[in-house]
Amino acid sequence: MIGTLELRDRFDDLTVGFRSLSHTCAELASFSPHPVFGSPIQQATKADYSWWHVPVSVQVQGPWQKLKLSHCTVHLVTPGIAAPPIDLSWKTQDATASVNTMTIRHGGTALVPMVARREAADGLTLITNQSYLRDKKVTWNLNPRMYTWKLELRSGKKRWESPHYYVLRVPPPGCSNGHFTLEMRDREA
C-alpha cells in the first residue's frame, strides 16, 4: 500500500511535469510568426507631395525558421473609438501595384501606404486606403490636427496590434510638408 508521503511525492512530480510541459508549449508558441510594425518612411517621389508608408515584416526566433503569415490584411484602428477599422493595402518594396492581401514571409518586408498630402492648392490630406489605391477615390480626407492610430494585422482568426501608436500631424493648408509628420509613440498623444 502506498503511503501518504509517497502519494504526495508522486503528485509533486506530476505537478512539476505539467509545469515543464506548459513551459515548453509556451516556448513553442513564441516560435509562431510574429509581425513587426516598423517606423514610418517617406515614399513620395514628387517635390510637393508627401506619402507616408509603414514597413511590416515577420520576425522569427532563429534563422532556421521559415515562417509566414498567409493571407494577411492590415487595418488602421483608432483605440477607444468603436468605429470600423480602415482597410489598407500592401505594396512590396519594388512593386507599383497594390494588393489587398499578402503572405508575409520571414525576411520579406511589405509596405503599408497610410497617408498622403500635397502642398499645392488645397493641401488635401488623405488616408491612402484600398479605395484610393484601387479606384482613386478619396474617402478619408483629414482636417488639420493630430491623429493617433494603431495598425492591426489579421491572418485568418488571428490578430496582431502594433505595440505602439502612430501619431500623424496634419498642418493647415499653405504650410510646408515638413510639418506633415508620422511618428511612432509608446503612448497615445
N, C-alpha and C positions, 0 to 999 in steps of 0.2 A: 504494500500500500504506500502511496506517495504522501509524504508529509506536507504540512502547510508551508514550510520553508522552501522545500523543493518546488512546489507549485508556484510559489511567489517568484523564485529564481527563473523558472521557465516563462512565466508571464513577463518578467522584466526583459528576458532575452527576446521574446516575441515583440515587445514594445520597441526595443532598440532596432530590431529588424524592420519593423514598419517605418520607423523614422528614417532609417537608412534608405529604404525604398522610396519614400516620399522625397527625400533629398535628391536622389538620383533622377527621379521623374522631373523635379524642378530644374535640375541641370540640363536634362534633355530638352525641356521646354524652352530654355534660353537659347538653344541652337536653332529654333524656328526662325523663319525670315523676320527681319526687323527693319522697317523703313526708317530712313534718316532724312529729316527735313532740313535742307541747307539754308545758308544765308542768301538773301535776295541778290540777284545780279542784274545789271542793266544790259538789255539786248537790243536797244534801238539802233538803227543804222542811219536815221535821218537827223540832221542837226537840231531841228526844233521839236523833236519828238522824244519822249522817254517811255520805255516799256520794261517794266519790272517782271522778272521771272524768278521762280524758286526751284532749285535743283532737288530732286528726290532720288534716293538710291537705296539699295539693300545692304545692310551691314550684317556680317557674319562673324562668328567667334574665331574661325581659323581658315586658312587658305585651302584646306582640304574639302571644305563645304562648297557645294554648288547649288545654292538655294535660289528660289524665285518666288515671286508673288504673282499669281496668274490673274488675268482679267481684272486689273486694278482700275479704280476710278478715284478721282481726287475731288474734294469738295471744300468750299470756303464756308466756315461756320462762325457764327457770332456767339460767343459764350454768354449765357444768361438771357438770351433772347430766343423765344420759341418760333423763330422764323425758319422756313425751309432752307437747307444749305444750298449754296450756289454751285452748280456743276461746272467744273473747269475741265479743260482739255490738256493733253500732253503734247510735247514736241521732243524729239530726240535732239541731241546736240547739233546734228548736221542736217536734219530734215526740214523741209519747208511746209509739209502737210501736217495737220494736227489730227489726232485720233482721240476718240472718247474713252477707250480702254486700252490698257497696255500691260504686258507682262514685264515686270522689272526683274532683271537677273543680277546676281552678285557681280559687282564691279561695274555694272552699267548705270548710267545716270540719265534720267529724263528731266526735262524742264517743264514747269507748270507756268504758263503765261498768266499773270494775275491782273495787273493794272497798267493802263497807258494814259499818257497825257500829251497833248500838243500845245506848244506855247502860242502858236499863231492863232489869230482870230479869237474864238470864244474860249480858248483854254479848256476844251472839253476833256474831262477825266472819266474814264470808264473802266469797268471790270471786263476783262477780256475772257468771257465765259464761252461756252460752246456755241451759243447763237451768234456771238460776234465773230468767232473764228470760222465757223461754217457758213453762215448766211450773211455776214457783215451787218447784222442788226445790233444796234446799241440798246440794250435792255436795262443796263445798270449804270446810269450816269451818276457820278459822285459830286456833291457840292463841296466847296472849300471848307475843310475842318480836319480833325484827326479821327481815324477809324482804327479799330482793333479787331483782329480776326485770329482764328486758328485754322490750320489745314487738317483735313481728315482724309485718310487713305482707306479705301474699302476694297476688300477682296473676298467675294462670297459673303458669308455672315460675319467675317472678322472686320474690325475697325481699329485703326490706329490714329490717334490725335497727336498733332505736333506738341512736344513738351513745352514749347514756348509760344508766345504770341507774336503775330506780325502786326506792326504798327505802321499805318500809312498816314503821311502828312500831305494833304492836298492844299496847295497855295491858291489864292484867288487868281482869276484871270488877269493877265498882264504881268504877273510875277515870273521870275526865271524858273526853269525846271530844276535848277539847283536846289530849290526848296521842296521839290516833289520827291519825297524820300520814302522808302520802305525798309523797316528795320526789324530785327528780332529783339524781343524783350522777355525777361523772365516773368514779369507781372503785367497785368492789364493796365493800359495807360489811363 
